[in-house]
């Protein structure tokens, strides 16, 4: 992702002694769930945390939101917009909001074409996309409905491509099947024997969205505390005390939007999550400036329905340039973006988790291919050439990786849909993969509705 101009966001000193201070955040240049939807029978409660009286001077809020990514900020925004008298505090352990998944997002405004009709992904993506465009219009944030083609590169892919088209039509997406000649008119350099055209798909800058959300939340009585790591939670008679690196905070309700750490935060609340987060690193390249003309919008392959990732694709970026990827491999830590960066605790938890071992046994062949492409640029180029035969290694330059927080059940099944669980005054967002950024304002509205019910 490319850095853009700095924007000033008002945030609170985590020590609570000083008035709002100014945090400089780098904008990046111009890629859940209503109802209880956890896997199987839902979360399992452990014995509740020990209650204790909070210190007399502990700051008190109506709602504490853990996590300053786009879902957490969208929830805070919906709460403070609809109920400005409600006190909200957003607790973010990093020095700025949108530091992890949101800040490494490729910026795609997803249409909802891939998702099972009626699923939380489908309904929230459609509503969220409309809300996101309205939000961007209202606040002067750039977006571009540049369109997407999902291309079949071989006749055997056409049935799967048409199944995706049927899903899109069922979800109300503006999409249609086009011929190879029509595809070449849209994307002259894409290989195709047929394609689905999605003219309403687009791109935006989700870090800029988060900066504006944070600004709006902090403009009222609510607070955003960066550099504030949550370390423990304890139940009290009238709510929760959340222990942080900047001191304790008391809240009537807690919302866990911890992303890569969401399952660990869920455990802090006394609930055993039904799935564990296993981090997958998405590796990308940028097209060199001389190759930008090869891609006009978004070029995607027909995905393998047995695997949750969409395959390597080409993404036009809102700030200029084209991103290629991702290649998806197991990350060596939940927040380890470098290929050789390692967090021993995280890696041990992934490698010893029965769900990961079962998934690896089932998908070892695909996993081996991803690993090979991770270490061989030639293999990565070959994968890209399926979509764009003209691409060469000289057209690619490295760019930063992203990490996806993938919820994985003990039986080895990847959790595909959004998952929100609620227990004892805590709402846990336990799975929010793509298209969570697109859907964030819709997800935030649904979480806000749940929480508001207890505040009346």
C-alpha positions as CSV (number, residue, x, y, z in Angstrom):
1,X,0.0,0.0,0.0
2,X,1.2,3.5,-0.8
3,X,1.4,6.3,1.8
4,X,-0.7,9.4,1.2
5,X,-1.0,12.7,3.0
6,X,-1.1,12.9,6.8
7,X,-4.4,13.6,8.5
8,X,-4.9,14.7,12.1
9,X,-7.1,12.6,14.4
10,X,-8.0,13.6,17.9
11,X,-7.4,10.8,20.4
12,X,-7.3,10.6,24.1
13,X,-4.1,10.1,26.2
14,X,-4.4,6.5,27.4
15,X,-3.4,7.7,30.8
16,X,-6.5,9.8,31.0
17,X,-4.8,12.8,32.5
18,X,-4.4,15.1,29.5
19,X,-7.0,16.5,27.1
20,X,-7.3,15.1,23.6
21,X,-3.9,14.9,21.8
22,X,-3.2,14.8,18.1
23,X,-2.1,11.6,16.5
24,X,-0.6,11.8,13.0
25,X,-1.8,8.9,10.8
26,X,-0.6,8.0,7.4
27,X,-3.4,7.8,4.9
28,X,-2.8,5.1,2.3
29,X,-2.9,5.8,-1.4
30,X,-5.8,6.7,-3.7
31,X,-9.1,-6.1,-0.2
32,X,-20.2,-10.5,11.0
33,X,-23.4,-10.6,10.7
34,X,-26.6,-10.2,12.3
35,X,-27.9,-12.9,14.5
36,X,-26.1,-15.6,16.4
37,X,-24.3,-17.5,13.7
38,X,-21.4,-19.3,15.4
39,X,-20.4,-22.7,14.1
40,X,-22.2,-25.7,15.4
41,X,-24.1,-24.9,18.6
42,X,-22.4,-21.6,19.5
43,X,-19.8,-20.5,22.1
44,X,-19.0,-22.5,25.2
45,X,-18.9,-20.5,28.4
46,X,-16.1,-21.0,30.9
47,X,-16.4,-20.0,34.5
48,X,-16.8,-16.2,34.5
49,X,-13.9,-14.0,35.3
50,X,-13.6,-13.1,39.0
51,X,-15.4,-9.9,39.8
52,X,-13.7,-7.2,41.8
53,X,-14.5,-3.6,42.7
54,X,-12.8,-1.2,40.2
55,X,-10.8,1.7,41.5
56,X,-12.8,4.7,42.4
57,X,-11.3,6.8,39.7
58,X,-11.7,4.3,36.9
59,X,-13.2,6.0,33.8
60,X,-16.7,4.7,33.0
61,X,-18.3,4.4,29.6
62,X,-21.5,2.8,28.3
63,X,-19.6,0.7,25.7
64,X,-16.0,-0.3,25.3
65,X,-15.0,-1.4,21.8
66,X,-11.8,-3.5,21.6
67,X,-10.1,-3.0,18.2
68,X,-9.6,0.1,16.1
69,X,-10.0,-1.5,12.7
70,X,-12.8,-0.7,10.3
71,X,-15.4,-2.9,11.9
72,X,-14.7,-1.5,15.4
73,X,-14.7,2.1,14.2
74,X,-17.8,1.5,12.1
75,X,-19.6,0.2,15.2
76,X,-18.5,3.2,17.3
77,X,-19.6,5.5,14.5
78,X,-23.1,4.0,14.3
79,X,-23.5,4.1,18.0
80,X,-22.3,7.7,18.4
81,X,-24.2,8.9,15.4
82,X,-27.5,7.4,16.4
83,X,-27.1,7.9,20.2
84,X,-24.8,10.8,20.8
85,X,-25.5,10.7,24.5
86,X,-23.9,7.2,24.7
87,X,-20.3,7.2,25.9
88,X,-18.1,4.9,23.8
89,X,-14.4,4.2,24.1
90,X,-12.4,2.4,21.4
91,X,-9.3,0.6,22.7
92,X,-6.6,0.0,20.1
93,X,-3.3,-1.5,21.0
94,X,-1.4,0.0,18.0
95,X,-0.3,3.7,17.8
96,X,-2.8,4.3,15.1
97,X,-6.2,3.0,13.9
98,X,-6.5,0.6,11.0
99,X,-3.0,-0.7,11.6
100,X,-3.4,-4.3,10.7
101,X,-6.0,-6.0,8.3
102,X,-7.7,-2.7,7.4
103,X,-4.5,-0.9,6.7
104,X,-3.2,-3.6,4.5
105,X,-6.4,-4.0,2.5
106,X,-6.2,-3.6,-1.2
107,X,-9.2,-1.3,-1.2
108,X,-11.8,-3.3,-3.2
109,X,-15.5,-2.3,-3.0
110,X,-16.9,-5.8,-3.3
111,X,-20.3,-6.3,-5.0
112,X,-21.4,-9.5,-3.2
113,X,-21.3,-11.7,-6.3
114,X,-19.5,-14.6,-4.7
115,X,-21.5,-15.2,-1.5
116,X,-24.3,-17.7,-0.8
117,X,-27.6,-15.9,-1.2
118,X,-29.1,-15.1,2.3
119,X,-25.7,-15.5,4.0
120,X,-24.4,-12.7,6.3
121,X,-21.7,-12.0,3.8
122,X,-24.2,-11.5,1.0
123,X,-26.7,-9.4,2.8
124,X,-24.1,-7.3,4.7
125,X,-21.9,-6.8,1.6
126,X,-24.8,-5.4,-0.4
127,X,-26.1,-3.1,2.3
128,X,-22.5,-2.2,3.4
129,X,-21.4,-1.3,-0.2
130,X,-24.3,1.2,-0.6
131,X,-23.6,2.7,2.9
132,X,-19.8,2.9,2.1
133,X,-20.4,4.8,-1.1
134,X,-22.8,7.2,0.6
135,X,-20.2,7.7,3.4
136,X,-17.5,8.4,0.9
137,X,-19.7,10.8,-1.0
138,X,-20.6,12.6,2.2
139,X,-17.0,13.0,3.4
140,X,-15.1,13.5,0.2
141,X,-13.3,10.2,0.2
142,X,-12.3,9.0,-3.3
143,X,-13.8,5.8,-4.8
144,X,-14.1,4.5,-8.3
145,X,-16.6,2.0,-9.6
146,X,-14.0,0.7,-12.1
147,X,-15.7,-2.6,-12.7
148,X,-14.5,-6.2,-12.5
149,X,-14.3,-9.1,-14.9
150,X,-14.2,-12.7,-13.5
151,X,-12.6,-14.6,-16.4
152,X,-12.7,-18.2,-17.4
153,X,-9.4,-19.1,-19.0
154,X,-10.5,-22.6,-20.0
155,X,-13.9,-24.1,-21.1
156,X,-14.0,-26.4,-18.1
157,X,-14.3,-23.2,-15.9
158,X,-17.4,-22.0,-17.6
159,X,-19.9,-24.0,-15.4
160,X,-18.3,-22.6,-12.2
161,X,-18.3,-19.1,-13.7
162,X,-22.0,-19.4,-14.5
163,X,-22.7,-20.6,-10.9
164,X,-21.1,-17.4,-9.6
165,X,-23.2,-15.4,-12.0
166,X,-26.3,-17.1,-10.7
167,X,-25.3,-16.2,-7.1
168,X,-24.7,-12.6,-8.2
169,X,-28.1,-12.3,-9.8
170,X,-29.8,-13.9,-6.7
171,X,-28.0,-11.3,-4.6
172,X,-29.1,-8.4,-6.7
173,X,-25.7,-7.6,-8.2
174,X,-25.4,-5.8,-11.4
175,X,-23.7,-8.5,-13.5
176,X,-23.9,-10.4,-16.7
177,X,-22.1,-13.0,-18.8
178,X,-20.0,-11.6,-21.6
179,X,-18.1,-13.3,-24.5
180,X,-14.4,-13.4,-24.9
181,X,-14.5,-10.6,-27.4
182,X,-16.5,-8.4,-25.1
183,X,-14.1,-9.2,-22.3
184,X,-11.2,-8.0,-24.5
185,X,-13.0,-4.7,-25.1
186,X,-13.0,-4.2,-21.3
187,X,-9.6,-5.7,-20.5
188,X,-7.6,-6.1,-23.7
189,X,-4.7,-8.0,-22.1
190,X,-6.8,-10.6,-20.0
191,X,-6.9,-14.2,-21.2
192,X,-10.5,-15.3,-21.5
193,X,-12.9,-17.8,-23.1
194,X,-15.8,-16.0,-21.4
195,X,-16.3,-13.8,-18.4
196,X,-18.7,-12.3,-15.9
197,X,-18.7,-8.5,-16.0
198,X,-19.5,-6.7,-12.7
199,X,-19.7,-3.0,-13.5
200,X,-20.6,-1.9,-10.0
201,X,-17.4,-3.3,-8.4
202,X,-14.9,-0.7,-7.4
203,X,-12.0,0.5,-5.3
204,X,-11.6,3.0,-2.4
205,X,-9.2,3.9,0.4
206,X,-10.2,2.1,3.6
207,X,-7.5,3.8,5.8
208,X,-9.0,7.2,4.8
209,X,-12.4,5.8,5.7
210,X,-11.1,4.8,9.1
211,X,-9.5,8.2,9.7
212,X,-12.8,9.9,9.0
213,X,-14.7,7.5,11.2
214,X,-12.2,8.0,14.1
215,X,-12.5,11.8,13.6
216,X,-16.3,11.7,13.8
217,X,-16.3,9.4,16.8
218,X,-13.8,11.5,18.8
219,X,-15.6,14.7,17.9
220,X,-18.2,14.1,20.6
221,X,-18.1,12.7,24.1
222,X,-16.6,9.4,23.0
223,X,-12.9,8.6,22.9
224,X,-10.4,6.6,20.8
225,X,-7.4,5.4,22.8
226,X,-4.5,4.2,20.7
227,X,-1.5,2.6,22.2
228,X,-3.8,0.9,24.6
229,X,-3.5,-2.9,24.8
230,X,-6.3,-4.9,26.5
231,X,-4.8,-7.4,28.9
232,X,-7.7,-8.8,30.9
233,X,-11.5,-8.5,31.5
234,X,-13.5,-9.0,34.7
235,X,-17.3,-9.1,35.3
236,X,-18.8,-6.7,37.8
237,X,-22.3,-6.3,39.1
238,X,-23.2,-3.8,36.5
239,X,-20.9,-4.5,33.6
240,X,-17.2,-5.1,32.9
241,X,-13.8,-3.8,33.9
242,X,-11.4,-3.9,31.0
243,X,-7.7,-3.9,32.1
244,X,-5.4,-2.2,29.6
245,X,-1.8,-1.1,29.3
246,X,-3.1,2.5,30.0
247,X,-5.1,1.6,33.1
248,X,-8.6,0.1,33.7
249,X,-11.8,1.1,32.0
250,X,-15.3,0.3,33.2
251,X,-18.1,-0.3,30.7
252,X,-21.6,-1.6,30.7
253,X,-21.2,-3.5,27.5
254,X,-18.1,-4.7,25.6
255,X,-17.7,-5.3,21.8
256,X,-14.8,-7.4,20.7
257,X,-13.6,-6.4,17.2
258,X,-10.1,-7.7,17.8
259,X,-9.5,-9.1,14.3
260,X,-6.3,-11.1,14.4
261,X,-6.6,-11.3,18.2
262,X,-10.4,-11.8,18.3
263,X,-10.4,-15.4,19.6
264,X,-8.0,-14.4,22.4
265,X,-10.2,-11.5,23.4
266,X,-13.2,-13.8,23.4
267,X,-11.4,-16.1,25.9
268,X,-10.7,-13.1,28.1
269,X,-14.5,-12.6,28.4
270,X,-14.9,-16.2,29.7
271,X,-16.1,-17.8,26.4
272,X,-14.4,-20.6,24.6
273,X,-14.6,-19.7,20.8
274,X,-15.8,-22.3,18.4
275,X,-13.0,-21.6,16.1
276,X,-9.4,-20.4,16.3
277,X,-7.8,-17.7,14.3
278,X,-5.1,-19.0,12.0
279,X,-3.2,-16.2,10.2
280,X,-2.6,-16.4,6.4
281,X,-0.2,-14.0,4.8
282,X,-1.2,-12.6,1.4
283,X,1.9,-11.8,-0.7
284,X,1.6,-9.3,-3.5
285,X,3.6,-7.6,-6.2
286,X,3.0,-4.2,-7.9
287,X,3.0,-3.8,-11.6
288,X,5.8,-1.5,-12.6
289,X,4.7,1.9,-14.1
290,X,5.5,0.8,-17.6
291,X,3.0,-2.1,-17.2
292,X,0.1,-0.2,-15.6
293,X,-1.7,-0.1,-19.0
294,X,-2.2,-3.9,-18.9
295,X,-5.0,-3.6,-16.3
296,X,-7.9,-1.1,-16.5
297,X,-9.9,-2.3,-13.5
298,X,-10.2,-5.5,-11.5
299,X,-9.4,-8.9,-13.2
300,X,-10.2,-12.0,-11.2
301,X,-10.1,-15.7,-12.0
302,X,-12.9,-18.2,-11.4
303,X,-12.3,-19.2,-7.8
304,X,-12.0,-22.8,-6.5
305,X,-15.2,-23.2,-4.4
306,X,-13.4,-25.7,-2.1
307,X,-10.9,-23.0,-0.9
308,X,-11.8,-19.6,0.7
309,X,-9.3,-17.5,-1.3
310,X,-10.1,-16.0,-4.6
311,X,-6.8,-16.8,-6.3
312,X,-4.2,-14.4,-7.7
313,X,-5.8,-11.4,-9.4
314,X,-5.1,-7.8,-10.6
315,X,-6.4,-4.9,-8.6
316,X,-6.4,-1.3,-9.8
317,X,-5.5,0.9,-6.8
318,X,-7.4,4.1,-5.9
319,X,-4.1,6.0,-5.6
320,X,-2.7,4.7,-8.9
321,X,-0.9,1.6,-9.8
322,X,-1.9,-2.1,-10.0
323,X,-1.5,-4.8,-7.3
324,X,-1.1,-8.4,-8.2
325,X,-1.8,-11.3,-5.9
326,X,-2.2,-12.6,-3.3
327,X,-0.3,-15.8,-2.8
328,X,-1.7,-17.2,0.5
329,X,0.6,-18.9,2.9
330,X,0.5,-19.6,6.6
331,X,1.9,-16.6,8.4
332,X,4.6,-17.2,11.0
333,X,2.8,-15.0,13.4
334,X,-0.5,-13.2,13.6
335,X,1.1,-9.8,13.0
336,X,4.2,-11.0,11.1
337,X,4.1,-9.4,7.7
338,X,7.7,-10.2,6.6
339,X,8.4,-13.6,5.0
340,X,10.9,-14.5,7.7
341,X,9.3,-12.6,10.6
342,X,8.4,-15.0,13.4
343,X,6.3,-15.1,16.5
344,X,7.0,-18.4,18.2
345,X,3.9,-18.4,20.3
346,X,1.6,-17.7,17.4
347,X,3.3,-20.2,15.1
348,X,3.2,-23.0,17.8
349,X,-0.5,-22.4,18.4
350,X,-1.2,-22.7,14.6
351,X,0.9,-25.8,14.1
352,X,-0.4,-27.7,17.1
353,X,-4.1,-26.7,16.5
354,X,-6.0,-29.9,15.4
355,X,-8.1,-27.8,13.0
356,X,-5.0,-26.6,11.1
357,X,-3.5,-30.1,11.0
358,X,-6.7,-31.5,9.5
359,X,-7.0,-28.6,7.0
360,X,-3.3,-29.1,5.9
361,X,-3.9,-32.8,5.4
362,X,-6.9,-32.1,3.2
363,X,-5.4,-29.2,1.2
364,X,-1.7,-30.1,1.2
365,X,-1.4,-30.0,-2.5
366,X,-2.8,-26.5,-2.9
367,X,-0.8,-25.4,0.1
368,X,2.5,-26.8,-1.4
369,X,1.8,-24.7,-4.5
370,X,1.2,-21.6,-2.5
371,X,4.5,-22.2,-0.6
372,X,6.4,-22.7,-3.9
373,X,5.1,-19.5,-5.3
374,X,6.1,-17.8,-2.1
375,X,9.8,-18.6,-2.8
376,X,9.8,-18.6,-6.6
377,X,9.0,-15.4,-8.4
378,X,9.0,-17.4,-11.6
379,X,6.2,-19.6,-10.2
380,X,4.2,-16.5,-9.1
381,X,4.6,-15.0,-12.6
382,X,3.3,-18.3,-14.1
383,X,0.2,-18.1,-12.0
384,X,-0.4,-14.5,-13.1
385,X,0.1,-15.5,-16.7
386,X,-3.0,-17.6,-16.6
387,X,-5.0,-14.4,-16.5
388,X,-2.5,-12.2,-18.4
389,X,-0.1,-14.0,-20.7
390,X,1.9,-10.8,-21.4
391,X,3.1,-10.5,-17.8
392,X,6.8,-11.1,-17.2
393,X,9.0,-11.0,-14.1
394,X,10.4,-7.7,-15.2
395,X,6.9,-6.2,-14.9
396,X,6.7,-6.9,-11.1
397,X,8.1,-5.2,-8.1
398,X,7.7,-6.3,-4.4
399,X,5.1,-4.6,-2.3
400,X,3.9,-5.1,1.4
401,X,2.0,-8.2,2.4
402,X,-1.2,-8.4,4.3
403,X,-2.5,-11.0,6.8
404,X,-6.0,-12.5,6.9
405,X,-7.5,-13.6,10.2
406,X,-9.1,-16.9,9.2
407,X,-11.3,-18.6,11.7
408,X,-10.7,-22.4,11.5
409,X,-12.8,-25.0,13.3
410,X,-11.3,-28.0,15.2
411,X,-12.6,-30.3,12.4
412,X,-10.4,-28.5,9.9
413,X,-13.3,-26.6,8.2
414,X,-12.7,-22.9,7.4
415,X,-15.4,-20.7,8.7
416,X,-16.7,-19.0,5.6
417,X,-19.4,-16.6,6.8
418,X,-19.3,-13.8,9.3
419,X,-19.7,-14.9,12.9
420,X,-21.0,-12.7,15.8
421,X,-21.6,-14.3,19.2
422,X,-23.0,-12.6,22.3
423,X,-22.7,-13.8,25.9
424,X,-23.0,-12.0,29.2
425,X,-22.8,-8.4,28.0
426,X,-20.0,-9.0,25.5
427,X,-20.5,-9.1,21.7
428,X,-17.7,-11.0,20.1
429,X,-17.0,-10.6,16.3
430,X,-15.3,-14.0,15.9
431,X,-14.9,-14.0,12.1
432,X,-14.9,-11.0,9.8
433,X,-12.9,-11.9,6.6
434,X,-13.4,-10.2,3.3
435,X,-15.7,-8.5,2.4
436,X,-15.8,-7.1,6.0
437,X,-14.3,-3.7,4.9
438,X,-17.0,-3.3,2.3
439,X,-19.6,-4.5,4.7
440,X,-18.3,-2.7,7.8
441,X,-21.0,0.0,8.1
442,X,-23.7,-2.6,7.8
443,X,-22.0,-4.9,10.3
444,X,-21.5,-1.9,12.6
445,X,-25.2,-1.0,12.4
446,X,-26.2,-4.5,13.4
447,X,-23.8,-4.7,16.3
448,X,-25.0,-1.2,17.4
449,X,-28.6,-2.4,17.4
450,X,-27.8,-5.3,19.6
451,X,-25.9,-3.1,22.1
452,X,-28.5,-0.3,22.1
453,X,-31.2,-2.7,23.2
454,X,-29.5,-3.1,26.6
455,X,-29.1,0.7,27.0
456,X,-32.8,1.7,26.8
